[in-house]
Amino acid sequence: MKQRLFTRDFTLLALGQAFSLAGNYALRFALSMYVLELTGSAGVFAGILALAMAPTVLLSPLGGALADRCDRRRLMAGMDAASGLAVLLALPFFRSAGGVLPAGALLFALSVLGAFESPVVQACLPQLLSGERLLRGNSVVNQIQALAGLVTPFLGGLAYAGLGLGPVLLAAGLCFLLTAGLECFIRLPVPGPRGGGGLLSGLGRDLRESLRFLRREEPGLLRLLLLAAGASFFVSGTAAVGFPHLVRNVLGLSAELYGASESVLGAAAVLGALAAGIFGPRLKRWERLVGAFGLALLPAGAGFAARLGPTALYLLLTCGLFAGQFVCSMFSVLALSHIQQRTPEHLTGKVMALTMTLSTCAQPLGQLLYGQFFDLAGSAPEYVLLPTAAALCLLPRALPTPKPTA
């Protein structure tokens, strides 16, 4: 008999993630439009994004250690409550002065809090679910993330265009606070004390234990993490920096159109996560999904090279990234479930933190470099898109195939 997926605690976690992700997407969309309108530069925009991600890179290992040593429920609720308060406290600064500085400071603060919360959330799932339910649970969480990406940019684009930045920030802050309230009612066992010394003194030992596990017991997982980090470098530079820059600055289209295209990409992520939950156990070479993203970029690169009109290029970009988002969503669910299933419970937080660290190390580097690349390319972004497509196609062949999840 198939076990029930939506238990009380998993439902509370899923609902909390829905509100938290909606707040995150609305906030980051509005701040992206705000910074691009102020500066008009992909380089400046990329620099702010990269700087804001630095705390995630540096602090994720500490967040993983916390996840394996402390009360995960309290950590999740505390980080979301702090995120909500940070957004609400930032509102007066935007209303009185504005500018790039408060936008960067707010993104930086949320990155600090996210570095502690994200490994905790990922470490909770194997406690709540096991076996096939874990894959289905990751699929559901990714679908929630994708649905937030589907709805929030479209509504955020309308709200930002009609009401401005303030109401979007207020709604995002309230979403974080609601998430914190829901997470207070999740029931999770509290980890017992591990080893001697305090948290900081045990951090180095925890990291060595995680690296030893990956190098000696599960080298396939380490190769998978490196593949994910490499994909993150190219995808974050192309999608997070290139897409808004191309739509708003190169093609000169409106924030509403950009928001609509982001919602289309959210639909692709929903479908990809759903496909991973249904077809994932039957896929044997799912690491090649990374290469499929590269193939999806080729039509847009060719369209810019052929100097098509803005409408045709907008459609090519949106369709290409729709296909890319679909396969990336599948890859994310399958890779995450594979890592969680093959990692012992007492190492889950630290290994998930290491996963985040490798991925987020690649993201700001990709964003910084691609911001410069797109600025240098100017009205000829095909010189960025086509080499990126080739690199993504070759990347899976550079690393051995991970064993399929049992």
Stockholm file with secondary structure:
# STOCKHOLM 1.0

chainA/1-406         MKQRLFTRDFTLLALGQAFSLAGNYALRFALSMYVLELTGSAGVFAGILALAMAPTVLLSPLGGALADRCDRRRLMAGMDAASGLAVLLALPFFRSAGGVLPAGALLFALSVLGAFESPVVQACLPQLLSGERLLRGNSVVNQIQALAGLVTPFLGGLAYAGLGLGPVLLAAGLCFLLTAGLECFIRLPVPGPRGGGGLLSGLGRDLRESLRFLRREEPGLLRLLLLAAGASFFVSGTAAVGFPHLVRNVLGLSAELYGASESVLGAAAVLGALAAGIFGPRLKRWERLVGAFGLALLPAGAGFAARLGPTALYLLLTCGLFAGQFVCSMFSVLALSHIQQRTPEHLTGKVMALTMTLSTCAQPLGQLLYGQFFDLAGSAPEYVLLPTAAALCLLPRALPTPKPTA
#=GR chainA/1-406 SS CCCCSCCHHHHHHHHHHHHHHHHHHHHHHHHHHHHHHHHCCHHHHHHHHHHHHHHHHHHHHHHHHHHHHSCHHHHHHHHHHHHHHHHHHHHHHHHHTCSHHHHHHHHHHHHHHHHHHHHHHHHHHHHHCCTHHHHHHHHHHHHHHHHHHHHHHHHHHHHHHHHCHHHHHHHHHHHHHHHHHHHTTCCCCCCCCCSSSCHHHHHHHHHHHHHHIIIIICHHHHHHHHHHHHHHHHHIIIIIIIHHHIIIIISCCCHHHHHHHHHHHHHHHHHHHHHHHHHGGGCSCGGGHHHHHHHHHHHHHHHHHTTCCHHHHHHHHHHHHHHHHHHHHHHHHHHHHHHHHTSCGGGHHHHHHHHHHHHHHHHHHHHHHHHHHHHHHTTCTHHHHHHHHHHHHHGGGGSCCCCCCC
#=GC SS_cons         CCCCSCCHHHHHHHHHHHHHHHHHHHHHHHHHHHHHHHHCCHHHHHHHHHHHHHHHHHHHHHHHHHHHHSCHHHHHHHHHHHHHHHHHHHHHHHHHTCSHHHHHHHHHHHHHHHHHHHHHHHHHHHHHCCTHHHHHHHHHHHHHHHHHHHHHHHHHHHHHHHHCHHHHHHHHHHHHHHHHHHHTTCCCCCCCCCSSSCHHHHHHHHHHHHHHIIIIICHHHHHHHHHHHHHHHHHIIIIIIIHHHIIIIISCCCHHHHHHHHHHHHHHHHHHHHHHHHHGGGCSCGGGHHHHHHHHHHHHHHHHHTTCCHHHHHHHHHHHHHHHHHHHHHHHHHHHHHHHHTSCGGGHHHHHHHHHHHHHHHHHHHHHHHHHHHHHHTTCTHHHHHHHHHHHHHGGGGSCCCCCCC
//
